[in-house]
């Protein structure tokens, strides 16, 4: 575990220095998934056991990283400017460089370490008796996330390409809940934690933390704020759950 901490500290310091050179703190989001997949592969190879749950978990984290990184890059590369949240903080914060180091990089590093506990706990075990039921249930949950999120990404990409001013996407998967990407992010980490719970139930701290973050901090709230002046969105929000899907009926507000 100490090796993981050293890796994170060095990596985040390097990324912070690069962000100062580029004047773009939002590159930290591009590398968010990279740290997890790096931790997964480093601990797997370092431990050199390759037990089935370890391998499956590492492959799931790799698939999650590919999807997340491609999604972020598809939004960032065409414009190449700093994300509006970080740009706003750059203007508002006194002693920006010092504050951004602690509030963006150090804080994210701490959150990442806690969220990555299922990976660390599982992949650093030299031997354990595989629970095939937990492994299968967790793997299927996480895999379903990948398929569902790919569908949600495709719907959003098509919508953005064809949308008009202040149009909002309220059909397809978003007819069941307003933020499928964040709900299924929570489901993915729940599946990961189920696999890793063969070692310790403490790993569910990871799932609780990521769920709280996407629901109440960095996921849903900024998006709700972005659409606060849209009458169509407000009408849509009165009929469609914010997080948990309502499978019984697809609400499509015209």
DRENDO-1510 file (C-alpha; in Angstrom, 1 decimal, always signed):
<recs>
REC; n; res; u; v; w
REC; 1; UNK; +0.0; +0.0; +0.0 .
REC; 2; UNK; +2.9; +2.4; +0.7 .
REC; 3; UNK; +4.1; +1.9; -2.9 .
REC; 4; UNK; +0.6; +3.1; -4.1 .
REC; 5; UNK; +0.8; +6.2; -1.9 .
REC; 6; UNK; +4.3; +7.0; -3.2 .
REC; 7; UNK; +3.1; +6.6; -6.8 .
REC; 8; UNK; +0.1; +8.9; -6.3 .
REC; 9; UNK; +2.1; +11.6; -4.6 .
REC; 10; UNK; +4.8; +11.7; -7.3 .
REC; 11; UNK; +2.3; +11.5; -10.1 .
REC; 12; UNK; +0.1; +14.3; -8.7 .
REC; 13; UNK; +3.0; +16.6; -8.2 .
REC; 14; UNK; +4.2; +16.1; -11.8 .
REC; 15; UNK; +0.7; +16.7; -13.1 .
REC; 16; UNK; +0.4; +19.9; -11.0 .
REC; 17; UNK; +3.7; +21.2; -12.4 .
REC; 18; UNK; +2.4; +20.4; -16.0 .
REC; 19; UNK; -0.9; +22.2; -15.2 .
REC; 20; UNK; +1.0; +25.4; -14.2 .
REC; 21; UNK; +2.9; +25.2; -17.5 .
REC; 22; UNK; -0.3; +24.8; -19.6 .
REC; 23; UNK; -2.4; +27.1; -17.4 .
REC; 24; UNK; -5.1; +24.4; -17.3 .
REC; 25; UNK; -6.1; +22.7; -14.1 .
REC; 26; UNK; -8.8; +20.7; -15.8 .
REC; 27; UNK; -6.2; +18.2; -17.2 .
REC; 28; UNK; -6.5; +16.6; -13.7 .
REC; 29; UNK; -9.9; +15.3; -14.9 .
REC; 30; UNK; -8.4; +13.7; -18.0 .
REC; 31; UNK; -6.0; +11.7; -15.8 .
REC; 32; UNK; -8.6; +10.8; -13.2 .
REC; 33; UNK; -9.2; +7.4; -14.7 .
REC; 34; UNK; -5.6; +6.8; -15.4 .
REC; 35; UNK; -4.6; +6.6; -11.8 .
REC; 36; UNK; -7.1; +3.8; -11.1 .
REC; 37; UNK; -6.0; +1.7; -14.0 .
REC; 38; UNK; -2.3; +2.3; -13.2 .
REC; 39; UNK; -2.9; +1.2; -9.6 .
REC; 40; UNK; -4.8; -1.9; -10.8 .
REC; 41; UNK; -2.1; -3.0; -13.1 .
REC; 42; UNK; +0.8; -2.1; -10.9 .
REC; 43; UNK; -0.6; -4.0; -7.9 .
REC; 44; UNK; -1.6; -7.0; -10.1 .
REC; 45; UNK; +1.8; -7.3; -11.7 .
REC; 46; UNK; +3.7; -6.5; -8.5 .
REC; 47; UNK; +1.9; -9.1; -6.5 .
REC; 48; UNK; +2.2; -11.7; -9.4 .
REC; 49; UNK; -0.6; -14.0; -8.3 .
REC; 50; UNK; -3.3; -13.4; -11.0 .
REC; 51; UNK; -6.2; -15.0; -9.2 .
REC; 52; UNK; -9.4; -14.8; -11.2 .
REC; 53; UNK; -11.1; -12.0; -9.2 .
REC; 54; UNK; -7.9; -9.9; -9.4 .
REC; 55; UNK; -7.7; -10.3; -13.2 .
REC; 56; UNK; -11.4; -9.7; -13.8 .
REC; 57; UNK; -11.4; -6.6; -11.5 .
REC; 58; UNK; -8.3; -5.2; -13.3 .
REC; 59; UNK; -9.9; -5.7; -16.7 .
REC; 60; UNK; -13.1; -4.0; -15.6 .
REC; 61; UNK; -11.2; -1.0; -14.3 .
REC; 62; UNK; -9.3; -0.9; -17.6 .
REC; 63; UNK; -12.6; -0.8; -19.5 .
REC; 64; UNK; -14.0; +1.9; -17.2 .
REC; 65; UNK; -10.8; +4.0; -17.8 .
REC; 66; UNK; -11.0; +3.7; -21.6 .
REC; 67; UNK; -14.7; +4.7; -21.7 .
REC; 68; UNK; -14.2; +7.6; -19.2 .
REC; 69; UNK; -11.1; +9.0; -20.9 .
REC; 70; UNK; -12.5; +8.9; -24.4 .
REC; 71; UNK; -15.6; +10.6; -23.1 .
REC; 72; UNK; -13.6; +13.4; -21.4 .
REC; 73; UNK; -11.2; +13.9; -24.4 .
REC; 74; UNK; -14.1; +14.1; -26.9 .
REC; 75; UNK; -15.3; +17.1; -25.0 .
REC; 76; UNK; -12.0; +18.7; -24.2 .
REC; 77; UNK; -9.8; +18.3; -27.4 .
REC; 78; UNK; -12.1; +20.2; -29.8 .
REC; 79; UNK; -11.9; +23.3; -27.6 .
REC; 80; UNK; -8.6; +23.0; -25.7 .
REC; 81; UNK; -9.6; +25.5; -23.0 .
REC; 82; UNK; -9.8; +25.1; -19.3 .
REC; 83; UNK; -13.0; +23.6; -17.9 .
REC; 84; UNK; -15.4; +26.4; -16.8 .
REC; 85; UNK; -15.2; +25.3; -13.1 .
REC; 86; UNK; -11.4; +25.5; -13.0 .
REC; 87; UNK; -11.4; +28.7; -15.0 .
REC; 88; UNK; -13.9; +30.3; -12.5 .
REC; 89; UNK; -11.7; +29.2; -9.6 .
REC; 90; UNK; -8.6; +30.7; -11.3 .
REC; 91; UNK; -10.4; +34.1; -11.3 .
REC; 92; UNK; -11.9; +33.8; -7.8 .
REC; 93; UNK; -9.2; +32.3; -5.7 .
REC; 94; UNK; -6.6; +34.3; -3.9 .
REC; 95; UNK; -3.2; +32.6; -3.9 .
REC; 96; UNK; -4.5; +30.4; -6.8 .
REC; 97; UNK; -1.4; +28.3; -7.2 .
REC; 98; UNK; -1.1; +27.3; -3.6 .
REC; 99; UNK; -4.9; +26.8; -3.1 .
REC; 100; UNK; -5.3; +24.8; -6.3 .
REC; 101; UNK; -2.4; +22.5; -5.3 .
REC; 102; UNK; -4.2; +21.5; -2.1 .
REC; 103; UNK; -7.9; +21.9; -3.1 .
REC; 104; UNK; -7.6; +20.3; -6.5 .
REC; 105; UNK; -4.6; +18.0; -6.5 .
REC; 106; UNK; -4.1; +16.9; -2.9 .
REC; 107; UNK; -7.8; +16.6; -2.3 .
REC; 108; UNK; -8.3; +14.6; -5.4 .
REC; 109; UNK; -5.4; +12.3; -4.5 .
REC; 110; UNK; -6.9; +11.6; -1.1 .
REC; 111; UNK; -10.3; +10.8; -2.6 .
REC; 112; UNK; -8.7; +8.7; -5.3 .
REC; 113; UNK; -6.8; +6.6; -2.7 .
REC; 114; UNK; -10.0; +5.9; -0.7 .
REC; 115; UNK; -12.0; +5.0; -3.8 .
REC; 116; UNK; -9.2; +2.7; -5.0 .
REC; 117; UNK; -9.3; +0.7; -1.8 .
REC; 118; UNK; -11.2; -2.3; -3.4 .
REC; 119; UNK; -8.4; -2.5; -6.1 .
REC; 120; UNK; -5.6; -2.3; -3.5 .
REC; 121; UNK; -7.2; -4.7; -1.0 .
REC; 122; UNK; -7.9; -7.3; -3.7 .
REC; 123; UNK; -4.8; -7.1; -5.9 .
REC; 124; UNK; -2.3; -7.1; -3.0 .
REC; 125; UNK; -3.6; -10.4; -1.6 .
REC; 126; UNK; -1.1; -13.2; -2.2 .
REC; 127; UNK; -3.8; -15.9; -1.8 .
REC; 128; UNK; -7.4; -16.2; -1.0 .
REC; 129; UNK; -10.2; -18.7; -1.7 .
REC; 130; UNK; -12.3; -17.3; -4.6 .
REC; 131; UNK; -15.9; -16.8; -3.9 .
REC; 132; UNK; -17.3; -17.4; -7.4 .
REC; 133; UNK; -20.8; -16.1; -6.5 .
REC; 134; UNK; -19.5; -12.7; -5.4 .
REC; 135; UNK; -17.1; -12.6; -8.3 .
REC; 136; UNK; -19.8; -13.3; -10.9 .
REC; 137; UNK; -22.4; -10.9; -9.4 .
REC; 138; UNK; -19.9; -8.1; -9.2 .
REC; 139; UNK; -18.5; -8.7; -12.6 .
REC; 140; UNK; -22.0; -8.8; -14.2 .
REC; 141; UNK; -23.1; -5.5; -12.5 .
REC; 142; UNK; -19.9; -3.7; -13.6 .
REC; 143; UNK; -20.1; -5.1; -17.1 .
REC; 144; UNK; -23.8; -4.0; -17.4 .
REC; 145; UNK; -22.6; -0.6; -16.5 .
REC; 146; UNK; -20.2; -0.6; -19.4 .
REC; 147; UNK; -23.0; -1.5; -21.9 .
REC; 148; UNK; -25.5; +0.9; -20.4 .
REC; 149; UNK; -23.0; +3.8; -20.3 .
REC; 150; UNK; -21.9; +3.2; -23.9 .
REC; 151; UNK; -25.6; +3.5; -24.9 .
REC; 152; UNK; -26.0; +6.7; -22.9 .
REC; 153; UNK; -22.8; +8.1; -24.4 .
REC; 154; UNK; -24.0; +7.4; -27.9 .
REC; 155; UNK; -27.4; +9.0; -27.3 .
REC; 156; UNK; -25.7; +12.1; -25.9 .
REC; 157; UNK; -23.2; +12.4; -28.7 .
REC; 158; UNK; -26.0; +12.2; -31.3 .
REC; 159; UNK; -28.1; +14.8; -29.4 .
REC; 160; UNK; -25.2; +17.3; -29.1 .
REC; 161; UNK; -24.5; +17.0; -32.8 .
REC; 162; UNK; -28.1; +17.7; -33.7 .
REC; 163; UNK; -29.4; +19.9; -30.9 .
REC; 164; UNK; -30.7; +23.5; -31.0 .
REC; 165; UNK; -30.2; +26.2; -28.5 .
REC; 166; UNK; -31.4; +25.2; -25.0 .
REC; 167; UNK; -32.6; +21.8; -26.2 .
REC; 168; UNK; -32.2; +19.1; -23.6 .
REC; 169; UNK; -32.0; +15.4; -23.9 .
REC; 170; UNK; -35.1; +13.9; -22.3 .
REC; 171; UNK; -35.6; +10.7; -24.4 .
REC; 172; UNK; -33.9; +7.3; -24.5 .
REC; 173; UNK; -32.2; +6.3; -21.3 .
REC; 174; UNK; -32.7; +9.8; -19.9 .
REC; 175; UNK; -36.5; +9.3; -20.0 .
REC; 176; UNK; -36.0; +7.0; -16.9 .
REC; 177; UNK; -33.7; +9.3; -14.9 .
REC; 178; UNK; -32.0; +12.6; -15.5 .
REC; 179; UNK; -28.5; +11.5; -14.8 .
REC; 180; UNK; -27.9; +7.9; -15.9 .
REC; 181; UNK; -24.2; +8.4; -16.2 .
REC; 182; UNK; -23.9; +9.2; -12.5 .
REC; 183; UNK; -26.3; +6.5; -11.3 .
REC; 184; UNK; -24.5; +3.8; -13.3 .
REC; 185; UNK; -21.1; +5.1; -12.1 .
REC; 186; UNK; -22.3; +4.3; -8.6 .
REC; 187; UNK; -23.5; +0.8; -9.8 .
REC; 188; UNK; -20.1; +0.2; -11.4 .
REC; 189; UNK; -18.2; +0.8; -8.2 .
REC; 190; UNK; -20.8; -1.3; -6.3 .
REC; 191; UNK; -19.9; -4.2; -8.5 .
REC; 192; UNK; -16.2; -3.6; -8.0 .
REC; 193; UNK; -16.8; -3.5; -4.2 .
REC; 194; UNK; -18.8; -6.8; -4.4 .
REC; 195; UNK; -15.8; -8.5; -6.0 .
REC; 196; UNK; -13.4; -7.1; -3.5 .
REC; 197; UNK; -15.6; -7.8; -0.5 .
REC; 198; UNK; -14.1; -11.3; -0.6 .
REC; 199; UNK; -11.2; -9.6; +1.3 .
REC; 200; UNK; -13.0; -7.1; +3.5 .
REC; 201; UNK; -16.4; -5.3; +3.7 .
REC; 202; UNK; -14.5; -2.1; +4.4 .
REC; 203; UNK; -14.1; -1.7; +0.6 .
REC; 204; UNK; -17.7; -0.5; +0.5 .
REC; 205; UNK; -16.4; +2.8; +1.8 .
REC; 206; UNK; -15.3; +3.3; -1.8 .
REC; 207; UNK; -18.8; +2.9; -3.2 .
REC; 208; UNK; -20.3; +5.1; -0.6 .
REC; 209; UNK; -17.8; +7.9; -1.3 .
REC; 210; UNK; -18.1; +7.8; -5.1 .
REC; 211; UNK; -21.9; +7.8; -4.8 .
REC; 212; UNK; -21.9; +10.8; -2.5 .
REC; 213; UNK; -19.5; +12.7; -4.8 .
REC; 214; UNK; -21.4; +12.2; -8.0 .
REC; 215; UNK; -24.8; +12.7; -6.4 .
REC; 216; UNK; -24.1; +15.7; -4.2 .
REC; 217; UNK; -20.8; +17.3; -5.1 .
REC; 218; UNK; -19.1; +17.0; -8.5 .
REC; 219; UNK; -21.7; +15.3; -10.6 .
REC; 220; UNK; -25.4; +16.2; -10.4 .
REC; 221; UNK; -25.3; +19.6; -8.7 .
REC; 222; UNK; -23.2; +21.4; -11.4 .
REC; 223; UNK; -25.4; +20.0; -14.1 .
REC; 224; UNK; -28.6; +21.1; -12.3 .
REC; 225; UNK; -27.1; +24.5; -11.9 .
REC; 226; UNK; -26.3; +24.7; -15.6 .
REC; 227; UNK; -30.0; +24.1; -16.5 .
REC; 228; UNK; -31.6; +26.1; -13.8 .
REC; 229; UNK; -32.8; +28.7; -16.3 .
REC; 230; UNK; -34.3; +26.2; -18.7 .
REC; 231; UNK; -38.1; +26.0; -18.4 .
REC; 232; UNK; -38.1; +22.8; -20.4 .
REC; 233; UNK; -35.6; +21.2; -18.1 .
REC; 234; UNK; -37.6; +22.3; -15.0 .
REC; 235; UNK; -40.8; +20.7; -16.5 .
REC; 236; UNK; -38.8; +17.6; -17.3 .
REC; 237; UNK; -37.4; +17.4; -13.8 .
REC; 238; UNK; -40.8; +17.4; -12.2 .
REC; 239; UNK; -41.6; +14.1; -14.0 .
REC; 240; UNK; -38.2; +12.3; -14.1 .
REC; 241; UNK; -36.2; +11.1; -11.1 .
REC; 242; UNK; -32.8; +12.7; -10.6 .
REC; 243; UNK; -30.8; +9.6; -9.8 .
REC; 244; UNK; -32.5; +6.3; -9.4 .
REC; 245; UNK; -34.3; +5.2; -12.6 .
REC; 246; UNK; -38.0; +4.8; -12.8 .
REC; 247; UNK; -38.3; +1.8; -15.0 .
REC; 248; UNK; -42.1; +1.6; -15.0 .
REC; 249; UNK; -42.7; +4.3; -17.5 .
REC; 250; UNK; -40.6; +6.4; -19.9 .
REC; 251; UNK; -41.4; +10.1; -19.5 .
REC; 252; UNK; -41.0; +12.2; -22.6 .
REC; 253; UNK; -42.1; +15.8; -22.1 .
REC; 254; UNK; -42.9; +17.7; -25.2 .
</recs>
